[in-house]
Amino acid sequence: MTAFFIAVVIFDGWLDGSLTVVTTDDKPIQGTVFCLLIALLAIPAQLELSKLAAAKNLKVFIPVSIIASILFATSAYVHQFTEIRPETYLIFLSAFVLLALLLYQYIFYNTSGVLANCGASYFTILYLGLLSSFCVRIRLEFGLWPLLMFVFVVKSADIGAYTIGSMYGRHKFSPKISPGKSWEGMGGAVALAMIVAVGFAVSCDIMTWWSAAIFGVCFAFIGQIGDLVESMIKRDAEQKDSANKVPGFGGILDIIDSPLVAAPFGYLFFMLSFG
């Protein structure tokens, strides 16, 4: 999966000219392949969330939720084709999605569970669509190397937390939500995230090494909080994993949970760092 993701991002940068620092090679439309990947991931992720919601007798309106998630996720990409301001696009999209959910509720379920069904559906759209839109924004506004740095720092924190936590974990980090997480694991997450962040920053000239060290510490914690958010949803639904499609992980949600929650903070960090 790591090799596939790197290949997709590198191929995407090669196609639109952003792989190099020579700006004259840049194509007017950026990030097409990466946006396509994000859109495709939204489909199984929405199906997994709908199954978790169904365990609590909540109905997620799949046709509306998938389309709306993709529209939210690719909002920055769509802006390349239109003069409409991004905030205007998001405001109208938010309103029309709500109306579409209400219409779907009326047609298929009448007055049964209006708030529960529409609320659950809107939550899945914002969780998957709005949060993942920040990954697209990182790619389009800051380039593919900061994107790779962000994703690898967050996922390396997952690896560090799992490895050290499995071997030395004694003191529980959040026993009510995820009993397997420990403070020792968090230490492993911070250590590996800092190493990866500094390595990326120095080799790709993204930021200073000390800024990268701060980045590693921050996103080790934020990434683990993202994992806890999904664990909270699964625990409420009384499910161990969101699905069983990915051996050793569970489902798509179990892979993208930490980058999803970390993405807005990643965008903010890069925005402040790059001015």
C-alpha positions as CSV (number, residue, x, y, z in Angstrom):
1,M,0.0,0.0,0.0
2,T,2.9,2.3,0.8
3,A,4.5,1.7,-2.6
4,F,1.2,2.2,-4.4
5,F,0.5,5.5,-2.6
6,I,4.0,6.8,-3.4
7,A,3.6,5.7,-7.0
8,V,0.2,7.5,-7.4
9,V,1.5,10.8,-5.9
10,I,4.7,10.7,-7.9
11,F,2.9,9.9,-11.1
12,D,0.4,12.7,-10.4
13,G,3.2,15.1,-9.9
14,W,4.9,13.9,-13.1
15,L,1.7,14.4,-15.1
16,D,1.1,18.0,-14.0
17,G,4.7,19.1,-13.8
18,S,4.8,19.7,-10.0
19,L,7.4,17.0,-9.5
20,T,10.2,19.5,-10.1
21,V,10.8,23.0,-8.7
22,V,10.7,24.4,-12.3
23,T,7.4,26.3,-12.2
24,T,7.3,26.7,-16.0
25,D,6.6,22.9,-16.3
26,D,3.5,23.2,-14.1
27,K,0.2,22.4,-15.9
28,P,-2.8,24.7,-15.3
29,I,-4.8,21.7,-13.8
30,Q,-3.0,20.1,-10.8
31,G,-3.6,17.0,-8.7
32,T,-5.9,15.1,-11.0
33,V,-4.8,11.5,-10.2
34,F,-4.6,12.2,-6.5
35,C,-8.1,13.7,-6.5
36,L,-9.3,10.6,-8.3
37,L,-7.8,8.4,-5.6
38,I,-9.5,10.4,-2.9
39,A,-12.8,10.2,-4.7
40,L,-12.5,6.4,-5.1
41,L,-11.6,5.9,-1.5
42,A,-14.7,7.7,-0.5
43,I,-16.9,5.0,-1.9
44,P,-15.8,2.0,0.3
45,A,-15.3,4.3,3.2
46,Q,-18.9,5.5,3.0
47,L,-20.1,1.9,2.8
48,E,-18.1,1.0,5.9
49,L,-19.5,4.0,7.8
50,S,-23.0,3.1,6.8
51,K,-22.6,-0.4,8.2
52,L,-21.4,1.0,11.5
53,A,-24.4,3.4,11.6
54,A,-26.7,0.5,10.8
55,A,-25.5,-1.3,13.9
56,K,-27.1,1.6,15.8
57,N,-30.3,1.5,13.7
58,L,-29.2,4.6,11.8
59,K,-29.7,4.9,8.0
60,V,-27.0,6.5,5.9
61,F,-28.3,7.6,2.5
62,I,-25.6,6.1,0.5
63,P,-26.3,7.6,-3.0
64,V,-26.4,11.2,-1.6
65,S,-23.6,10.6,0.9
66,I,-21.1,9.2,-1.6
67,I,-21.7,12.0,-4.2
68,A,-21.6,14.7,-1.5
69,S,-18.4,13.3,0.1
70,I,-16.7,13.4,-3.3
71,L,-17.9,16.9,-4.0
72,F,-16.6,18.1,-0.6
73,A,-13.3,16.3,-0.9
74,T,-12.5,17.6,-4.4
75,S,-13.8,21.2,-3.7
76,A,-10.3,22.7,-4.1
77,Y,-9.7,20.7,-7.3
78,V,-13.0,21.9,-8.8
79,H,-12.0,25.5,-8.1
80,Q,-9.3,25.2,-10.8
81,F,-12.2,25.0,-13.4
82,T,-14.3,27.9,-12.1
83,E,-14.1,31.5,-10.8
84,I,-16.4,30.7,-8.0
85,R,-14.8,31.4,-4.6
86,P,-14.1,28.2,-2.6
87,E,-16.0,29.4,0.4
88,T,-19.0,30.3,-1.7
89,Y,-18.8,26.8,-3.3
90,L,-18.7,25.1,0.1
91,I,-21.6,27.2,1.6
92,F,-23.9,26.4,-1.3
93,L,-22.8,22.8,-1.3
94,S,-23.5,22.4,2.4
95,A,-27.0,23.9,1.9
96,F,-27.9,21.8,-1.1
97,V,-26.6,18.6,0.4
98,L,-28.8,19.1,3.5
99,L,-31.8,19.7,1.2
100,A,-30.9,16.6,-0.8
101,L,-30.8,14.5,2.4
102,L,-34.2,15.8,3.4
103,L,-35.6,15.0,0.0
104,Y,-34.2,11.5,0.1
105,Q,-35.7,11.0,3.6
106,Y,-39.1,12.2,2.4
107,I,-39.1,9.9,-0.7
108,F,-37.9,6.7,1.0
109,Y,-38.6,7.0,4.7
110,N,-41.3,9.7,5.1
111,T,-41.2,11.0,8.7
112,S,-39.5,8.0,10.3
113,G,-36.2,9.0,11.9
114,V,-35.7,12.3,10.1
115,L,-33.1,13.8,12.6
116,A,-31.3,10.6,13.2
117,N,-31.0,9.6,9.5
118,C,-30.2,13.0,8.1
119,G,-27.8,13.7,11.0
120,A,-26.0,10.4,10.6
121,S,-25.7,11.0,6.8
122,Y,-24.4,14.5,7.1
123,F,-21.9,13.4,9.7
124,T,-20.4,10.8,7.3
125,I,-20.3,13.4,4.6
126,L,-18.4,15.9,6.7
127,Y,-16.2,13.3,8.3
128,L,-15.0,11.8,5.0
129,G,-15.6,14.6,2.5
130,L,-14.8,17.8,4.4
131,L,-11.8,16.4,6.3
132,S,-10.2,14.7,3.2
133,S,-10.6,18.0,1.3
134,F,-7.7,19.3,3.4
135,C,-5.4,16.6,2.0
136,V,-6.3,17.8,-1.5
137,R,-5.6,21.3,-0.5
138,I,-2.2,20.4,0.9
139,R,-1.4,18.7,-2.4
140,L,-2.6,21.6,-4.6
141,E,-1.4,24.6,-2.5
142,F,1.9,23.3,-1.1
143,G,3.0,20.5,-3.4
144,L,3.4,16.7,-3.4
145,W,6.4,16.6,-1.1
146,P,4.6,18.3,1.8
147,L,1.7,15.9,1.2
148,L,4.0,12.9,1.4
149,M,5.6,14.3,4.5
150,F,2.3,14.8,6.2
151,V,0.9,11.3,5.3
152,F,4.2,9.5,6.2
153,V,4.6,11.3,9.5
154,V,1.0,10.5,10.6
155,K,1.2,6.9,9.5
156,S,4.7,6.4,10.9
157,A,3.3,7.5,14.2
158,D,0.7,4.7,13.9
159,I,3.6,2.2,13.3
160,G,5.7,3.6,16.2
161,A,2.7,3.5,18.6
162,Y,1.8,-0.1,17.6
163,T,5.3,-1.4,17.7
164,I,6.4,0.1,21.0
165,G,3.0,-0.2,22.6
166,S,2.9,-4.0,21.8
167,M,6.3,-4.6,23.3
168,Y,6.4,-2.2,26.3
169,G,2.9,-0.8,26.7
170,R,1.9,-0.8,30.4
171,H,0.1,2.5,31.1
172,K,-3.1,3.0,29.2
173,F,-3.6,6.1,27.1
174,S,-7.4,5.9,26.7
175,P,-8.8,2.7,28.3
176,K,-12.4,3.6,27.8
177,I,-12.1,4.0,24.0
178,S,-9.0,2.0,23.0
179,P,-7.6,-0.3,25.7
180,G,-4.7,-1.3,23.5
181,K,-3.2,2.2,23.3
182,S,-0.6,3.2,25.9
183,W,1.6,6.1,26.8
184,E,4.7,4.0,26.0
185,G,3.2,3.5,22.5
186,M,2.7,7.3,22.3
187,G,6.4,7.7,23.0
188,G,7.2,5.4,20.1
189,A,4.8,7.4,17.9
190,V,6.5,10.7,18.8
191,A,10.0,9.3,18.3
192,L,9.3,7.7,14.9
193,A,7.2,10.7,13.7
194,M,10.0,13.1,14.5
195,I,12.6,11.0,12.7
196,V,10.5,10.8,9.6
197,A,9.5,14.5,9.7
198,V,13.1,15.7,10.0
199,G,14.2,13.3,7.3
200,F,11.6,14.6,4.9
201,A,12.2,18.2,5.8
202,V,16.0,18.0,5.3
203,S,16.0,15.8,2.2
204,C,13.2,17.6,0.4
205,D,14.0,21.2,1.7
206,I,10.4,21.6,3.0
207,M,11.1,23.4,6.3
208,T,13.8,23.8,8.9
209,W,14.7,20.7,10.9
210,W,13.5,22.2,14.2
211,S,10.1,23.0,12.6
212,A,10.0,19.5,11.3
213,A,10.7,18.1,14.8
214,I,7.7,20.2,16.2
215,F,5.6,18.9,13.3
216,G,6.5,15.3,14.2
217,V,5.6,15.8,17.9
218,C,2.3,17.5,17.1
219,F,1.1,15.1,14.4
220,A,2.1,12.0,16.4
221,F,-0.5,13.1,19.0
222,I,-3.1,14.4,16.5
223,G,-2.8,11.2,14.4
224,Q,-3.5,9.1,17.5
225,I,-6.5,11.3,18.4
226,G,-7.8,10.6,14.8
227,D,-7.4,6.9,15.5
228,L,-9.3,7.3,18.7
229,V,-12.2,9.1,16.9
230,E,-12.7,6.1,14.7
231,S,-12.3,3.8,17.7
232,M,-15.0,5.7,19.4
233,I,-17.4,5.2,16.5
234,K,-16.6,1.5,16.3
235,R,-17.0,1.0,20.0
236,D,-20.4,2.6,19.9
237,A,-21.3,0.3,17.1
238,E,-19.8,-2.7,19.0
239,Q,-17.4,-3.5,16.0
240,K,-13.7,-4.3,16.3
241,D,-12.9,-3.1,12.7
242,S,-14.8,-1.1,10.1
243,A,-14.6,-4.0,7.7
244,N,-12.3,-6.9,6.7
245,K,-11.3,-5.8,3.3
246,V,-7.6,-5.1,4.1
247,P,-5.8,-8.0,5.8
248,G,-4.0,-6.9,9.0
249,F,-5.8,-3.6,9.1
250,G,-9.6,-4.2,8.8
251,G,-11.2,-1.7,6.5
252,I,-10.4,1.5,4.6
253,L,-11.5,3.6,7.5
254,D,-9.0,1.8,9.7
255,I,-6.3,3.0,7.3
256,I,-7.3,6.6,6.7
257,D,-8.7,7.5,10.2
258,S,-5.6,9.2,11.5
259,P,-4.8,11.3,8.4
260,L,-8.4,12.4,8.1
261,V,-8.5,14.1,11.5
262,A,-5.0,15.4,11.1
263,A,-5.5,16.9,7.7
264,P,-7.0,20.3,8.7
265,F,-4.2,20.7,11.3
266,G,-1.6,19.7,8.6
267,Y,-3.0,22.3,6.2
268,L,-2.9,24.9,9.0
269,F,0.7,24.1,9.9
270,F,1.9,24.3,6.3
271,M,-0.1,27.6,5.8
272,L,1.6,29.2,8.8
273,S,5.0,27.8,7.9
274,F,5.0,28.9,4.3
275,G,3.3,32.2,5.0
